[in-house]
């Protein structure tokens, strides 16, 4: 019986609450590209479970948050999670809860709701292979006091940078690039959001037909 539970799909028993969710379940929307080209919003994590079956997740940080309230001291855990399918879709989310496990679970759901397409390509002048191993051009992103610049690199370079940028880039499916970070990286989640924002901006200047790589 245990095996049945393990092979059960996460979306099994899902009752969609939104129009987009119902369209996904009915098979009227069969890819995330459909959702983004039509300007629709993902409001249920199950949409991502159905449309991106190979999604991977990484816990990027766990913090402890203490807050003074009328009822006394309230302490909670904060988790930052990134999700990605390794071929151009990425999400980052954060959440707080009294238990570490539930903070991670809630952050994972948040990350799924924030999945966006990442434009990959080869913007490296040393390389010019035209394949989707890097990003098409240099991008920058910021979150709070943390900034990051991501620079296309030639094939075989690998990812040059800190642990968090490397993990997020890997989830997005970017294999070769340099990164340069600025500011204080001590705030939990800031670096992950900065990388997410910069990768997200790869779609700022292209049209939907360029999405498929
Ligand atoms: Zn290349």
Boltz pocket constraint, residues with backbone or C-beta under 6 A from the ligand:
constraints:
  - pocket:
      binder: B
      contacts: [[A, 121], [A, 122], [A, 123], [A, 124], [A, 127], [A, 128], [A, 129], [A, 130], [A, 131], [A, 133], [A, 153], [A, 154], [A, 155]]
      max_distance: 6.0
